[in-house]
């Protein structure tokens, strides 16, 4: 019984954190919102680097794929 109450409180706290935007649920995994934002920033930097490389090498096909 006590264990059920503990899990109910834990679940309620997680749902509240998700609702308030403090945590993000990705495929059943809880992540800190800051972690998700950092990964998005890294992905964008990598994309920009690939765009720059495509422009420098004249790779039009890669450039078009990255900018669509």
N, C-alpha and C positions, 0 to 999 in steps of 0.2 A: 504494500500500500504506500509506504513512504517513498519507495523507488518510483512508483507511478506519479506521485506528486512532483518529485524532482524532475522527471522527464517532461512533465507537462509545463513546469516553470521554465525549464531550459528551452523547450520548443517555443513557448510564448515570447521569451526574450529574443530568440533568434529571429522570429517573425517580425517583432517590433523593430529590431535593428535593420532588417531588410526594408521594411516599410519606411523607416526614417532615412534610408539611404546610407547608413553607416556600413552595411555589408551588402555584397552583391552575390546572388546565387548563380553560379555558372555550371550547368550540368550536374547539379546536386552538390557542388562544392561551394562552400562559403568563402568569399574572398573579401579582403579589405578594399574599400572603394579606391583608396590611394594606389593600391597595387594595380587595379584594373586601369586606372588613368595613366600610370607609369608605363605599363605594357603598350597602351595605345600610342603614347608619345614615342616610344622606341620603334614601334612599327612604322609610324609616320616618318621618322628620321631615316629609317632604312629604305622606305619607299622613295623619299626625296633623293637619297644617295643613288639609288638605281636609276632614277630619272636623269640625274646629272651624268651618270656613267653612259646611259643610252644616248644622251645628247652629245657627249664628248666623243663617242665612238661611231656616231651616225647610225645607230641601231634604231631605225624608225619603227620596226615592228614591236620591239620591247617598249619603246616610248609610248606607242599607241595603247598597248596593253595596260601600262601603268597609269595612264591619264584618263582612261575611260571610267 
